[in-house]
Amino acid sequence: MRLPPSIVGSTEEALREVLRLTGPADGSLSRYFREHPRLGSRERGVIAEAVYGLLRQRTMLTHFAESGAGPQMRRLALLALAGTVGADAIAGLSDPEQDWLGRVAAIDRASLPLAVRTSFPDWMLERLVAQYGEPVALQLIDALNCPAPLDLRVNALKSSREAAEAALAHAGISFERTPFAPLGLRLAKKPALQNLPLFKDGLIEVQDEGSQLLAHLLGARRGEMVVDFCAGAGGKTLAIGAAMRNTGRLYAFDVSDKRLARLKPRLARSGLSNVHPVVIAHENDAKVKRLAGKIDRVLVDAPCSGVGTLRRNPDMKWRLQPDAIDELNAKQQSILAGAARLVKPGGRLVYATCSLLGSENEGIVGHFLAAHPDFALVPARDALAEQKIALDTGDYLQLLPHLHQSDGFFAAVMERKG
């Protein structure tokens, strides 16, 4: 089925909005679709895929768009659509446009300069090559430039993995088990989950496998006092609460009441009653200090660059500036030190990011341990083995998209000496 000629103009308009880079791409796209309600669901889906495809390959497609005729934004829209649905699916192309798209498709991508074919900002490419070496960095970048699958976590309070699999199969949705997370399921496509009873009744939640593994690293048990220090919309909070079997007390701290508000409907679906969302002003808030030395386990999923999530958020690589990393490092150090005060002797502290940059990961943990001799590193492999998860990435959890098929994640497990 061919798409109408108007799809090119609509894609141009959407690209103009998103490429301003004034905010997250998903927000800009949502606003554009609200302002153009006549677009059907299929058209919206194609436009969104084309926009995200261009964000992933922006440098290369901009390079290609320097040839051809007509307005550059139309050429970018044509390249993005051709990469998404194929040129033959777009009605209304002129003969010169069809010929030009054919010539572009025949170009050997491997012959292009490194910066062009990777479509990564120079500073980010340089840091990844310096940290991982060029061969691994290029594999990593190739994986980050591909769309991510959709991962689900089965809510063990309400279902089993097998029952959720049966419900998905009955709905005609294909899936596979995630390789490491014991409650994870992976979907190749992205169906309208919100319409499924399985989702409405809280039997499943959307959560990347790497994020699920952070909850397992924390190892929260029944009856404990636990804090999710940077809870956000609560994906990990829900996983931790289920691991605690809805017992004990689980605080969900965040500085954003809007983010915590998004947790409330998810909590209602989940069946959890042991979660207590708390808005804090900062890591030294009096609400935090009152719990000093009383908490069994603290998870710090720190604010970070998000480089590990570029499969899902490709616009971030264009919005992020290198000097922002230094600001983040200072914030990460302060948050980790503030959260550590909560941990009681013998308690566990997990520091995590969805970054692939060492300055946000090993650098922060090394600085913390040097300044806090009362904490000791627990090898991540040992913490996962406690949960019967056979994954060994060394002393730290380091998930790489090209190796583990998850988002990029880092985590360090530490315990306060008794």
LOSENU-238578 format. One line per field, with one value per residue (C-alpha): residue number from 1; residue in one letter; z, x, y. Coordinates in Angstrom, 3 decimals, always signed. Example, Ala and Ser with C-alpha at 12.3 -4.5 7.8 and 13.67 -1.06 7.14 Angstrom:
BEGIN
seq <- [1_2]
type <- [A_S]
zz <- [+7.800_+7.140]
xx <- [+12.300_+13.670]
yy <- [-4.500_-1.060]
***
This chain:
BEGIN
seq <- [1_2_3_4_5_6_7_8_9_10_11_12_13_14_15_16_17_18_19_20_21_22_23_24_25_26_27_28_29_30_31_32_33_34_35_36_37_38_39_40_41_42_43_44_45_46_47_48_49_50_51_52_53_54_55_56_57_58_59_60_61_62_63_64_65_66_67_68_69_70_71_72_73_74_75_76_77_78_79_80_81_82_83_84_85_86_87_88_89_90_91_92_93_94_95_96_97_98_99_100_101_102_103_104_105_106_107_108_109_110_111_112_113_114_115_116_117_118_119_120_121_122_123_124_125_126_127_128_129_130_131_132_133_134_135_136_137_138_139_140_141_142_143_144_145_146_147_148_149_150_151_152_153_154_155_156_157_158_159_160_161_162_163_164_165_166_167_168_169_170_171_172_173_174_175_176_177_178_179_180_181_182_183_184_185_186_187_188_189_190_191_192_193_194_195_196_197_198_199_200_201_202_203_204_205_206_207_208_209_210_211_212_213_214_215_216_217_218_219_220_221_222_223_224_225_226_227_228_229_230_231_232_233_234_235_236_237_238_239_240_241_242_243_244_245_246_247_248_249_250_251_252_253_254_255_256_257_258_259_260_261_262_263_264_265_266_267_268_269_270_271_272_273_274_275_276_277_278_279_280_281_282_283_284_285_286_287_288_289_290_291_292_293_294_295_296_297_298_299_300_301_302_303_304_305_306_307_308_309_310_311_312_313_314_315_316_317_318_319_320_321_322_323_324_325_326_327_328_329_330_331_332_333_334_335_336_337_338_339_340_341_342_343_344_345_346_347_348_349_350_351_352_353_354_355_356_357_358_359_360_361_362_363_364_365_366_367_368_369_370_371_372_373_374_375_376_377_378_379_380_381_382_383_384_385_386_387_388_389_390_391_392_393_394_395_396_397_398_399_400_401_402_403_404_405_406_407_408_409_410_411_412_413_414_415_416_417_418]
type <- [M_R_L_P_P_S_I_V_G_S_T_E_E_A_L_R_E_V_L_R_L_T_G_P_A_D_G_S_L_S_R_Y_F_R_E_H_P_R_L_G_S_R_E_R_G_V_I_A_E_A_V_Y_G_L_L_R_Q_R_T_M_L_T_H_F_A_E_S_G_A_G_P_Q_M_R_R_L_A_L_L_A_L_A_G_T_V_G_A_D_A_I_A_G_L_S_D_P_E_Q_D_W_L_G_R_V_A_A_I_D_R_A_S_L_P_L_A_V_R_T_S_F_P_D_W_M_L_E_R_L_V_A_Q_Y_G_E_P_V_A_L_Q_L_I_D_A_L_N_C_P_A_P_L_D_L_R_V_N_A_L_K_S_S_R_E_A_A_E_A_A_L_A_H_A_G_I_S_F_E_R_T_P_F_A_P_L_G_L_R_L_A_K_K_P_A_L_Q_N_L_P_L_F_K_D_G_L_I_E_V_Q_D_E_G_S_Q_L_L_A_H_L_L_G_A_R_R_G_E_M_V_V_D_F_C_A_G_A_G_G_K_T_L_A_I_G_A_A_M_R_N_T_G_R_L_Y_A_F_D_V_S_D_K_R_L_A_R_L_K_P_R_L_A_R_S_G_L_S_N_V_H_P_V_V_I_A_H_E_N_D_A_K_V_K_R_L_A_G_K_I_D_R_V_L_V_D_A_P_C_S_G_V_G_T_L_R_R_N_P_D_M_K_W_R_L_Q_P_D_A_I_D_E_L_N_A_K_Q_Q_S_I_L_A_G_A_A_R_L_V_K_P_G_G_R_L_V_Y_A_T_C_S_L_L_G_S_E_N_E_G_I_V_G_H_F_L_A_A_H_P_D_F_A_L_V_P_A_R_D_A_L_A_E_Q_K_I_A_L_D_T_G_D_Y_L_Q_L_L_P_H_L_H_Q_S_D_G_F_F_A_A_V_M_E_R_K_G]
zz <- [+0.000_-1.130_+1.073_-0.165_-1.594_+1.405_+3.685_+2.407_+3.386_+6.779_+7.403_+6.421_+8.937_+11.707_+10.984_+11.221_+14.686_+15.950_+14.424_+16.386_+19.261_+21.822_+23.774_+23.597_+20.170_+21.542_+23.062_+19.837_+17.792_+20.199_+19.962_+16.142_+16.025_+18.415_+16.123_+13.065_+14.184_+10.618_+10.302_+10.612_+12.911_+10.023_+8.814_+12.335_+12.716_+9.411_+10.168_+13.652_+12.282_+9.560_+12.064_+14.419_+11.471_+10.441_+14.005_+14.071_+10.688_+10.690_+9.601_+6.789_+5.477_+5.626_+3.631_+1.017_+0.933_-0.280_-3.721_-5.550_-6.349_-4.535_-0.916_+1.440_+4.012_+1.333_+0.374_+4.045_+4.352_+1.211_+2.477_+5.884_+4.368_+1.839_+4.712_+6.603_+4.015_+0.767_-2.073_-3.986_-1.201_-1.588_-4.193_-6.129_-6.553_-9.665_-11.990_-10.923_-7.253_-7.883_-9.817_-7.053_-4.315_-6.379_-6.699_-2.976_-2.139_-4.255_-2.298_-0.310_+3.285_+4.279_+1.877_+3.764_+6.301_+9.848_+11.243_+8.386_+8.500_+12.310_+12.527_+15.998_+17.233_+17.010_+20.761_+21.601_+18.928_+20.242_+23.845_+22.935_+20.758_+23.537_+26.134_+24.225_+21.294_+17.726_+16.806_+19.905_+19.762_+16.162_+17.066_+19.965_+17.762_+15.132_+17.851_+19.252_+15.752_+15.505_+16.919_+20.267_+20.837_+23.486_+26.780_+29.333_+32.968_+34.349_+37.660_+39.897_+42.376_+39.811_+37.260_+36.200_+33.131_+31.667_+32.167_+30.601_+27.650_+27.139_+27.199_+24.671_+22.402_+22.634_+21.570_+18.538_+19.803_+19.116_+21.840_+23.243_+26.726_+27.691_+28.103_+31.665_+33.531_+34.868_+34.459_+31.138_+27.769_+24.541_+21.678_+18.211_+17.351_+19.453_+19.727_+21.454_+24.876_+26.659_+25.060_+26.402_+29.602_+30.459_+30.697_+32.077_+34.961_+35.861_+34.925_+32.807_+32.756_+30.052_+31.308_+29.531_+30.614_+31.889_+34.156_+35.449_+36.322_+38.513_+40.745_+41.012_+41.925_+44.803_+46.098_+48.251_+50.580_+52.416_+55.292_+54.593_+54.484_+50.955_+49.054_+45.302_+45.488_+41.953_+41.266_+38.259_+36.825_+38.925_+36.641_+39.020_+42.055_+40.841_+40.228_+43.697_+45.380_+43.680_+44.753_+48.340_+47.858_+48.829_+52.376_+54.249_+53.265_+49.918_+49.530_+46.008_+46.198_+43.356_+42.958_+40.330_+41.454_+37.766_+37.384_+40.612_+39.454_+36.507_+39.048_+40.618_+37.850_+37.484_+41.224_+41.047_+38.286_+40.052_+43.243_+45.413_+48.705_+50.265_+48.071_+49.479_+46.867_+48.387_+46.622_+47.871_+47.162_+46.813_+48.145_+51.461_+52.108_+55.756_+54.597_+53.540_+56.675_+58.951_+57.509_+57.916_+58.916_+58.896_+55.371_+54.349_+50.632_+48.511_+44.725_+43.100_+39.404_+38.930_+36.430_+33.535_+29.876_+28.765_+26.120_+26.740_+25.656_+22.211_+20.537_+22.029_+22.247_+19.261_+19.569_+22.830_+21.013_+19.196_+22.221_+24.655_+24.939_+26.284_+29.027_+30.390_+31.357_+33.841_+35.428_+35.618_+37.260_+40.092_+40.555_+40.491_+43.179_+45.400_+44.974_+45.682_+48.826_+50.017_+49.394_+51.097_+54.434_+54.472_+54.419_+57.756_+58.697_+56.639_+54.164_+50.390_+48.071_+44.284_+42.025_+38.432_+35.207_+31.668_+30.399_+28.626_+29.608_+32.241_+33.834_+34.857_+35.966_+37.256_+37.844_+40.196_+42.080_+42.466_+43.845_+46.263_+47.619_+48.135_+50.188_+52.066_+53.477_+55.399_+52.089_+50.157_+46.574_+46.086_+42.716_+40.534_+39.429_+43.055_+43.603_+40.458_+41.417_+44.677_+42.438_+40.314_+37.305_+35.338_+34.014_+34.593_+33.333_+36.039_+39.315_+37.802_+35.820_+32.343_+29.760_+26.153_+23.455_+20.869_+23.359_+25.627_+23.395_+26.183_+26.626_+27.864_+31.665_+34.386_+38.036_+41.080_+44.242_+47.561_+51.162_+54.337_+56.650_+59.754]
xx <- [+0.000_+1.466_+1.582_-0.071_+2.150_+1.174_+3.273_+6.427_+5.161_+4.004_+7.393_+9.116_+7.016_+7.673_+11.415_+11.482_+9.934_+12.219_+15.477_+15.194_+16.382_+14.673_+13.499_+13.137_+12.089_+9.153_+7.663_+8.098_+6.510_+3.588_+2.933_+3.057_+0.583_-1.788_-1.711_-2.446_-5.277_-6.200_-3.115_-4.112_-2.373_-0.437_+0.765_+1.797_+3.721_+5.579_+6.412_+7.700_+9.890_+11.239_+12.059_+13.834_+15.646_+16.962_+18.058_+20.019_+21.683_+21.600_+25.196_+25.085_+21.656_+22.588_+25.707_+23.566_+21.088_+23.823_+23.235_+19.906_+17.538_+14.776_+14.574_+16.990_+14.284_+12.297_+15.426_+15.967_+12.329_+12.621_+15.792_+14.224_+11.039_+12.968_+14.979_+11.783_+9.268_+11.274_+11.093_+8.567_+6.014_+5.917_+3.448_+3.968_+7.766_+9.173_+11.428_+14.530_+13.705_+13.313_+16.603_+18.381_+17.092_+18.282_+21.785_+21.958_+20.840_+23.715_+26.425_+28.731_+28.343_+31.659_+33.459_+32.251_+34.438_+34.121_+32.341_+29.807_+28.939_+28.708_+26.511_+27.870_+29.026_+32.825_+33.334_+31.211_+32.862_+36.300_+35.412_+33.969_+36.982_+39.386_+37.523_+36.717_+39.170_+38.017_+36.812_+34.579_+33.448_+32.272_+30.341_+28.805_+27.847_+26.315_+24.119_+23.182_+22.133_+19.576_+16.017_+15.542_+13.070_+10.376_+11.138_+8.500_+8.777_+6.254_+4.769_+5.467_+2.807_+0.095_+1.428_+4.180_+6.365_+4.629_+1.139_+2.174_+3.674_+0.415_-1.567_+0.759_+0.574_-3.234_-3.175_-1.048_+2.042_+5.410_+8.052_+11.137_+12.596_+15.256_+18.602_+19.376_+16.451_+14.326_+11.019_+11.762_+10.063_+11.188_+8.916_+10.345_+7.425_+5.600_+1.905_-0.687_-0.061_-2.373_-5.333_-4.382_-6.029_-2.569_-1.309_-4.461_-4.550_-0.894_+0.481_+3.239_+5.191_+7.404_+11.002_+14.318_+16.159_+19.104_+16.816_+15.301_+18.781_+19.419_+16.540_+18.048_+21.454_+19.831_+18.522_+15.730_+14.060_+10.765_+10.228_+13.210_+13.455_+14.487_+14.948_+14.841_+16.685_+16.075_+12.807_+11.549_+8.421_+9.067_+9.956_+12.614_+10.488_+7.785_+10.302_+11.829_+8.406_+7.450_+10.761_+9.874_+6.536_+4.690_+6.123_+8.414_+8.633_+9.869_+10.464_+10.427_+12.381_+12.573_+13.002_+10.236_+6.625_+5.626_+7.751_+6.396_+2.847_+3.420_+4.179_+0.694_-1.328_+1.428_+1.298_-2.472_-2.112_+0.739_-1.131_+1.710_+0.866_+4.354_+5.564_+5.723_+6.464_+8.260_+9.172_+12.518_+14.146_+17.665_+19.888_+20.358_+16.642_+15.534_+13.248_+16.401_+18.398_+15.654_+16.334_+20.135_+21.586_+18.186_+17.885_+18.743_+19.188_+19.479_+19.396_+20.847_+19.963_+21.687_+20.869_+23.278_+23.990_+21.814_+24.345_+23.341_+19.756_+20.502_+18.671_+15.486_+16.465_+18.730_+18.080_+20.068_+23.382_+22.656_+21.256_+23.992_+27.054_+30.440_+30.568_+27.288_+29.151_+31.307_+28.170_+26.611_+29.725_+29.524_+25.815_+26.414_+29.082_+26.849_+23.785_+25.732_+27.289_+23.880_+22.189_+24.998_+24.144_+20.888_+22.567_+22.822_+25.862_+25.758_+23.363_+23.718_+24.158_+23.839_+25.003_+23.782_+23.573_+22.366_+25.643_+28.587_+31.086_+33.659_+33.626_+29.997_+30.579_+33.878_+35.129_+32.254_+32.471_+36.249_+35.930_+33.196_+35.063_+38.223_+36.236_+34.149_+36.390_+33.375_+32.011_+33.404_+32.786_+30.839_+31.582_+28.489_+28.888_+28.467_+25.389_+23.790_+24.784_+22.826_+19.778_+20.711_+21.520_+24.508_+26.028_+29.637_+30.818_+33.463_+33.362_+30.875_+27.737_+28.477_+25.794_+26.684_+23.975_+26.087_+26.902_+23.861_+21.037_+19.895_+20.342_+23.772_+23.868_+26.485_+26.108_+28.336_+27.285_+28.693_+28.063_+28.569_+30.946_+29.259]
yy <- [+0.000_+3.331_+6.369_+9.587_+12.380_+14.533_+12.311_+14.052_+17.510_+16.285_+14.658_+17.924_+19.846_+17.327_+17.392_+21.178_+20.960_+18.214_+19.491_+22.708_+20.483_+22.691_+19.642_+15.850_+14.551_+12.558_+15.711_+17.706_+14.909_+14.545_+18.268_+18.146_+15.255_+17.044_+20.063_+17.861_+15.568_+14.591_+12.406_+8.742_+6.272_+4.691_+8.096_+9.098_+5.861_+6.326_+9.968_+9.083_+6.269_+8.573_+11.323_+8.922_+7.331_+10.731_+11.545_+8.270_+8.928_+12.720_+13.368_+10.803_+11.835_+15.531_+14.635_+12.852_+15.758_+18.096_+16.556_+16.435_+19.298_+21.142_+22.369_+20.624_+19.803_+17.966_+16.013_+15.083_+14.012_+11.873_+10.191_+9.536_+8.100_+5.997_+4.520_+3.733_+2.466_+2.413_+4.911_+2.794_+3.254_+7.071_+8.343_+11.558_+11.509_+13.125_+11.126_+13.112_+12.438_+8.709_+8.624_+10.564_+8.235_+5.267_+6.754_+7.464_+3.916_+2.553_+4.432_+2.142_+3.359_+1.793_+4.154_+7.242_+9.103_+7.736_+10.798_+10.688_+7.003_+6.850_+9.973_+10.767_+14.178_+14.430_+14.845_+11.790_+9.651_+10.644_+9.760_+6.376_+5.494_+6.603_+4.530_+1.329_+1.340_+1.927_-1.607_-1.971_+1.667_+1.213_-1.947_-0.058_+2.900_+0.609_-0.908_+2.509_+3.614_+0.792_+0.960_-0.768_-3.616_-3.329_-5.076_-6.018_-7.068_-9.516_-8.358_-11.355_-10.165_-10.810_-13.263_-15.623_-15.377_-18.424_-16.976_-13.666_-15.540_-17.399_-14.145_-12.498_-15.531_-15.482_-11.809_-12.742_-10.879_-12.510_-12.360_-14.007_-14.222_-11.721_-13.517_-12.418_-10.838_-13.729_-11.863_-10.165_-10.597_-8.908_-7.845_-7.199_-4.904_-2.320_-3.155_-0.982_-2.518_-0.078_-1.862_-5.295_-6.617_-7.962_-4.373_-2.736_-5.224_-4.640_-8.054_-6.491_-3.237_-1.747_-1.861_-2.425_-5.552_-3.510_-1.539_-4.784_-6.069_-3.003_-4.054_-7.544_-6.063_-4.207_-7.549_-6.056_-8.568_-8.918_-6.510_-4.254_-0.459_+0.517_+3.804_+4.373_+7.680_+9.022_+7.228_+9.216_+7.629_+4.543_+1.636_+0.347_+1.242_-1.136_-3.921_-3.459_-3.401_-6.663_-8.238_-7.241_-9.053_-5.872_-5.921_-3.548_+0.112_+1.426_+5.167_+6.620_+9.896_+12.394_+16.141_+16.285_+16.018_+15.659_+12.540_+11.053_+11.849_+9.482_+6.745_+6.884_+5.161_+2.574_+1.911_+1.469_-1.151_-2.937_-3.803_-2.465_-0.779_-0.600_+2.291_+5.840_+8.541_+11.553_+14.798_+16.122_+19.479_+18.035_+15.252_+17.077_+17.600_+17.192_+14.341_+12.486_+13.309_+11.917_+8.470_+8.597_+5.234_+3.498_+2.062_-1.502_-0.805_+2.338_+2.533_+5.662_+5.652_+8.981_+11.719_+11.193_+11.889_+8.956_+7.877_+4.263_+4.975_+6.444_+3.545_+4.995_+8.678_+9.431_+13.176_+13.212_+12.850_+16.124_+17.974_+16.959_+19.223_+18.055_+20.691_+19.295_+16.098_+18.029_+19.521_+16.063_+14.613_+17.152_+16.407_+12.631_+12.861_+14.980_+12.758_+9.565_+11.050_+12.284_+8.939_+7.009_+8.640_+6.670_+3.246_+1.457_-0.659_-3.855_-2.199_-2.051_+0.935_+0.599_+3.432_+3.201_+5.200_+4.617_+6.108_+4.498_+7.199_+6.283_+9.737_+9.155_+5.584_+4.186_+7.743_+8.590_+5.286_+5.544_+9.078_+7.975_+4.934_+6.998_+9.511_+6.904_+4.135_+2.786_+1.427_-1.529_-2.636_-5.886_-7.546_-7.228_-10.843_-11.951_-9.781_-11.233_-14.777_-14.277_-13.796_-16.853_-14.646_-15.928_-12.711_-11.701_-8.314_-7.941_-6.056_-3.611_-4.314_-2.958_-3.673_-2.848_-2.857_-4.710_-7.497_-7.725_-6.383_-4.068_-0.350_+0.684_+0.474_+0.723_-0.202_-0.605_-2.467_-1.229_-2.212_-0.218_-2.018_-3.382]
***
